[in-house]
Amino acid sequence: MPALSRILLLAAFVVPLAASAQMLQHQPPPQHRLIHRTTFALRHNPLGVLLDSRVSYRYRLYESESLALRDNFLGLGVAPTLSPAFVRVGPYAEFSPLSLFNVWAALQYVQYFGNFDQLQGFPGAPSDFSDSAIKDSTDNRFSAHGWELTLGATFQAKVSSLLVRSQARLVRGDLNLRPGDRIYYDQLYDVGAPNEGWFATNDLDVLYQGAGNKLLAGARYTATVPFYDEAKHFDPANPATEVSNASQRVGPFVAYTFKAEDGALFNTPTVFVLVQWWLQHRFRTGEDTSAALPLIGVGFQTTGDFLPVH
């Protein structure tokens, strides 16, 4: 497939740290808050584009002036995600007992359109789902639908100008694959995902915040591990049951926020760049793609409040 067409596949979920928390800068949150967040991202290796949004209502649990405690809430909303290859949409819930910690869950209906080499299923975990294999088997793509459950936990802290965040996700996809397919290629997470099974991924950010809190610069480490069931996710015709489809990558992350105004409808417009080299990947450390070629992600994010916060 030509590069111009392949770039219309989905992109990495590379979200700036400060904007994703949506904390107010100069005051505790109000009792009731209705917010939105939208991210547009482009990615190379693998190629893609993605529009990801969240619209949610937050209810403050208790009042506190402490920076560590004041951003507490229960939240409910909707999580739509769109690319030229698929759409995902469903309810979203989150719980923050304090500013430093957040857990959340999203249950999304998934519809693959059957274009841009997506969706492709494979008979088992040892299957070749490299970029070349997916491109060569483009005639085998098909439309599919199902559900994806994502459970997440975020820990974030700031000491002076140093920001640290760990964002973990546990993902389960249940799609109507073709007979004989046991895994499918999830390009968002770049993993051979076990159908009716789980995989885990985590982004660890260590960043410096400066320039009046507008600049974030540092590094991101990402690790992804699928959990295969021997009886469900391996082809009986292929006796191999030992395979590592885990991946690791690391590299610089830079984001710049042009403005931050508490309560603004159009707030924290942020541009960001992520470059990560692959430390571990079956197909991106020499077998199909040179290890010298990094993942490159660029994008734009904005947030905002629909209700007054004063």
FIKOLTOR-535454 format. One record per residue (C-alpha): x negated, y, z negated. Coordinates in steps of 0.1 Angstrom, whole numbers, padded with zeros to 4 digits, always signed. Example, Ala and Ser with C-alpha at 12.3 -4.5 7.8 and 13.67 -1.06 7.14 Angstrom:
<rs>
-0123-0045-0078/-0137-0011-0071/
</rs>
This chain:
<rs>
+0000+0000+0000/-0014+0035+0008/-0027+0055-0021/-0001+0082-0015/+0026+0057-0020/+0010+0039-0049/+0007+0071-0069/+0045+0070-0072/+0042+0042-0098/+0046+0049-0135/+0019+0066-0156/+0003+0061-0190/+0022+0073-0220/-0005+0099-0229/+0011+0124-0253/-0007+0152-0271/-0009+0147-0309/+0004+0181-0321/+0033+0184-0298/+0046+0149-0303/+0051+0155-0341/+0072+0186-0334/+0064+0201-0368/+0073+0237-0374/+0043+0259-0379/+0054+0284-0405/+0083+0268-0424/+0099+0236-0435/+0125+0221-0411/+0162+0231-0416/+0187+0206-0429/+0200+0199-0393/+0178+0199-0363/+0185+0191-0326/+0153+0188-0306/+0139+0177-0272/+0106+0165-0259/+0097+0160-0222/+0064+0146-0208/+0054+0145-0172/+0022+0125-0165/+0000+0113-0136/-0025+0084-0139/-0052+0067-0119/-0065+0032-0125/-0038+0021-0125/-0020+0048-0104/+0013+0062-0115/+0037+0089-0124/+0062+0091-0152/+0088+0114-0167/+0096+0105-0203/+0121+0124-0226/+0135+0123-0260/+0166+0142-0273/+0174+0136-0309/+0192+0149-0340/+0171+0151-0372/+0186+0152-0408/+0162+0165-0435/+0161+0141-0465/+0148+0166-0491/+0132+0201-0494/+0095+0205-0501/+0069+0233-0495/+0041+0208-0494/+0026+0203-0459/+0022+0166-0466/+0059+0162-0476/+0080+0189-0459/+0085+0172-0425/+0108+0144-0436/+0139+0133-0418/+0162+0106-0404/+0167+0109-0366/+0190+0095-0340/+0189+0102-0303/+0185+0090-0267/+0153+0080-0249/+0154+0082-0211/+0123+0073-0190/+0121+0076-0152/+0097+0067-0125/+0102+0060-0088/+0099+0023-0096/+0124+0020-0126/+0146+0037-0151/+0149+0030-0188/+0174+0045-0211/+0188+0038-0246/+0192+0048-0282/+0163+0060-0303/+0160+0061-0341/+0132+0074-0364/+0125+0078-0401/+0098+0100-0417/+0097+0099-0455/+0068+0125-0454/+0048+0144-0428/+0020+0119-0426/+0041+0088-0417/+0068+0080-0392/+0085+0048-0381/+0108+0045-0351/+0126+0022-0327/+0140+0024-0292/+0162-0001-0274/+0163+0007-0237/+0182-0008-0208/+0157-0014-0180/+0164-0014-0142/+0136-0020-0117/+0145-0009-0082/+0124-0034-0063/+0101-0009-0047/+0065+0002-0050/+0053-0034-0056/+0075-0036-0087/+0088-0058-0103/+0065-0088-0099/+0067-0118-0121/+0042-0146-0126/+0043-0183-0136/+0021-0179-0167/-0004-0160-0187/-0035-0171-0167/-0019-0157-0135/-0037-0131-0114/-0019-0098-0119/-0048-0076-0108/-0041-0045-0085/-0053-0065-0055/-0030-0095-0063/+0000-0072-0068/-0008-0054-0035/-0012-0086-0016/+0021-0101-0029/+0042-0070-0023/+0067-0091-0004/+0074-0110-0036/+0086-0079-0055/+0122-0079-0066/+0147-0058-0085/+0154-0068-0120/+0171-0056-0151/+0172-0063-0188/+0163-0048-0222/+0131-0035-0239/+0128-0031-0276/+0100-0009-0290/+0091-0007-0327/+0067+0021-0336/+0047+0034-0365/+0027+0066-0366/+0002+0078-0392/-0013+0113-0388/-0034+0135-0410/-0054+0167-0408/-0085+0176-0428/-0097+0211-0421/-0100+0212-0383/-0101+0174-0379/-0069+0156-0368/-0065+0118-0369/-0035+0098-0356/-0028+0062-0352/+0003+0053-0331/+0011+0016-0330/+0039+0000-0309/+0053-0035-0308/+0072-0042-0276/+0095-0070-0265/+0109-0072-0229/+0138-0095-0219/+0142-0093-0181/+0161-0115-0156/+0130-0128-0139/+0131-0153-0111/+0131-0190-0119/+0096-0201-0127/+0084-0166-0138/+0073-0165-0175/+0054-0132-0176/+0057-0099-0157/+0033-0070-0151/+0042-0040-0172/+0023-0012-0156/+0032+0014-0183/+0010-0006-0207/-0011-0023-0180/-0004-0058-0195/+0008-0092-0184/+0039-0090-0206/+0054-0122-0220/+0091-0123-0210/+0112-0128-0241/+0080-0123-0261/+0060-0095-0278/+0029-0075-0272/+0012-0048-0294/-0006-0016-0284/-0022+0012-0305/-0036+0046-0297/-0061+0060-0322/-0069+0097-0318/-0097+0116-0335/-0095+0152-0325/-0108+0187-0333/-0082+0215-0334/-0094+0250-0327/-0087+0283-0308/-0059+0292-0331/-0045+0257-0331/-0041+0258-0294/-0069+0235-0284/-0072+0197-0291/-0104+0180-0281/-0118+0146-0291/-0114+0109-0282/-0087+0083-0279/-0092+0045-0283/-0065+0023-0270/-0061-0015-0276/-0033-0038-0262/-0027-0074-0271/+0000-0097-0257/+0013-0126-0278/+0020-0157-0257/+0039-0187-0268/+0023-0219-0254/+0057-0235-0246/+0073-0204-0231/+0045-0184-0213/+0022-0210-0197/+0029-0228-0164/+0032-0266-0170/+0016-0271-0137/-0015-0252-0150/-0028-0269-0181/-0050-0239-0190/-0037-0224-0223/-0067-0202-0232/-0067-0168-0216/-0074-0133-0229/-0052-0106-0214/-0061-0082-0242/-0076-0048-0232/-0095-0020-0248/-0105+0014-0235/-0120+0046-0250/-0128+0081-0238/-0123+0119-0242/-0089+0136-0247/-0083+0173-0243/-0051+0193-0246/-0042+0230-0246/-0010+0245-0259/-0002+0279-0245/+0023+0290-0272/+0040+0277-0303/+0071+0295-0315/+0092+0280-0343/+0127+0274-0330/+0121+0282-0293/+0141+0263-0268/+0111+0261-0245/+0082+0255-0268/+0046+0242-0270/+0040+0240-0232/+0009+0218-0232/-0014+0205-0205/-0036+0175-0212/-0063+0153-0197/-0073+0118-0208/-0103+0099-0194/-0109+0064-0208/-0134+0037-0197/-0124+0001-0200/-0142-0019-0226/-0122-0050-0221/-0098-0060-0193/-0096-0091-0171/-0094-0071-0139/-0108-0036-0146/-0143-0045-0158/-0158-0059-0126/-0136-0087-0113/-0112-0065-0093/-0122-0029-0102/-0156-0016-0112/-0161-0010-0149/-0175+0024-0140/-0141+0036-0128/-0121+0050-0158/-0084+0055-0164/-0077+0092-0157/-0045+0107-0170/-0032+0143-0166/+0001+0158-0175/+0023+0184-0190/+0045+0183-0221/+0071+0207-0236/+0093+0205-0267/+0120+0227-0282/+0150+0232-0305/+0186+0235-0294/+0197+0249-0328/+0184+0279-0347/+0158+0269-0373/+0160+0300-0395/
</rs>
